[in-house]
Amino acid sequence: MAVVTGIKGIIKPENLVYQKTRLMTENILSYCPGCGHGTAHRILAELIDEEGLQSDAIGVSPVGCSVFLYNFIDIDWQEAAHGRAPAVATGIKRLFPEKFVFTYQGDGDLAAIGTAETIHACNRGENILIIFVNNGIYGMTGGQMAPTTLPGMRSSTSPFGRDVSIMGNPLKMADIVATLPGSYYVTRQSVHTPANVRKAKKAIKKAIDYQKLKKGTCLVEIVSNCPSGWKMTPVESNKWMAENMFPFYPLGDLKTPEE
Amino acid sequence: MEKELRLMKGNEAVAEAAIRAGVDGYFGYPITPQTEVIEYLMEARPYETTGMVVLQAESEVASINMVYGAAGCGKKVMTSSSSPGISLMQEGISYIAGAELPCLIVNVVRGGPGLGTIQPSQSDYFQSTKGGGHGDYHLIVLAPASVQEMADFVDLSFELAFRYRNPVMMLSDGAIGQMMEKVYLSPFKERSKTVPEWATTGKPPTRERNIITSLDLDPARQEVFNQKLRDKYEEIKEKEVRFEEFQCDDAEYLFVAYGTSARVCQKSVQLAREQGIKAGLLRPITLFPFPEKRIRELADSVKGMLSVEMSNGQMVEDVMLAVNGKVPVYHFGRMGGIVTTPEEVVDSLKSKFIGG
């Protein structure tokens, strides 16, 4: 206990280099150690604060690991049924066109059960932001095969690896969305290194700015890890992600506005 | 202000009444026999006058979730569909009930199961009054029997939906939705400029964040919430029962029928009385809450009851529960999109209760 007191004594405003983002609540994150969700939440919370959007933001949380996102960022939230977040966000945005409306969805939510809602919201050009966290697996239910699981990748429902001849192929939803006339900005990022965190934050900031223009849907995919579902240490999972996920889901912009 | 008189289809009357009631948003998907609702709204373009949002969704699954989102903003929003589409909406309706969001869902019922027919039926009684989706919940269910009531019940639905923070279903059928009658339309009401304090509007610094959700992983807290819902439904049962009686005072036999069947039964009462059989009609206007008290009272003065429904016998179970064995209760009804005739109803009454 003496140590804690000691640290408190050392932390002075002039020495402060890092602290909890203002809009993150006191609730304890429900994520496994090393998971990318926490970082993705943080940059989102930072941006809502920095852009002065707390009183304009209405978020839609998904079903999946980030189902409790509404407990973590101090803004108004609606919890959607599995996959329905883009339809829920459509309802909100159509009634409140001046608000900042966004969804935060995993790959099972967005690319499997919610495929129709995602594609049609983006094709209508709903002026919303979709944050799509793709870790290639169903994390919350314990590591089952997702629409984004790589060929050959093991999961609890593809225990010998995804055999595409039986189980079908992984789906590149961001690429599909980029082809739709209603989408305005589509990019794929990651948050596994400080440099990538900065890039991802820049991309989300761009998307937030773009959605103010009301020119269509912005989608930011974040390729992320799932140490528990992949049965790896956090460090191993980040290495595996770079070696296996990025070649299949290359990072970078998929659609940028003509400026 | 004087009411405007028009000749309209039930579906058109719902749409016009919605604009006049100051509804903020409609989200829907075409399906026979209710497509006129969205067609009428698209033709009327209320987004240019009252500012009402009208959007055709990619499916009923999407439209009910758009309703969820917009209702979570504290707005007056609605959808309409017919039986197969309403089945698709059940997930969203359960979430709406769980998040306690007010909204209006219009079901212009057609025969089922499956694709069934496109003709009128009353086979969605169980689905509408007993929950429909997963979990313990009830919709408030209003059963219009005329084009006029399809119009009038729009405003009433929102009044009830907001009073109880509960979804309301208007359970019509293909006959009332499609037929034309004269209808007195209410004057235009302005759209509300305020929303309830629980609505997600963007969090001002002056309040805690608002969260619309139906999730609680703690079973003890979830049970408390379920008890709260139960108390709400009990209050609704206490205060919101609506029904209409037709020649019940001296009736020896009672027809219990709603919607189209109730109109048929009015004629059946007349035909029966012409043959010396004292028949009466109780027409539930609310199916949930069900007029069980009144039916129980009437069981003391009649010799039997006939539940007349265009179904295989669904409401009859609620009539039996209310009567609790005091007098015999039977069901009569045509199915598959066939509307019962008044003569068939009288014949059924005679064969079941009187003999011959």
Interface residues (C-beta under 8 A of the other chain):
Chain A: Q54 S55 D56 A57 I58 V60 V67 Y70 D74 I75 D76 W77 Q78 E79 A80 A81 R84 A87 V88 A89 T90 G91 I92 R94 L95 F96 K99 F100 A116 E117 H120
Chain B: D24 G25 F27 V53 L55 A57 E58 S59 V61 A62 S63 N65 M66 V67 Y68 G69 A70 A71 G72 C73 K75 V77 E91 G92 Y95 A99 T200 T201 G202 K203 P204 P205 R209 N210 I211 I212 T213 S214 L215
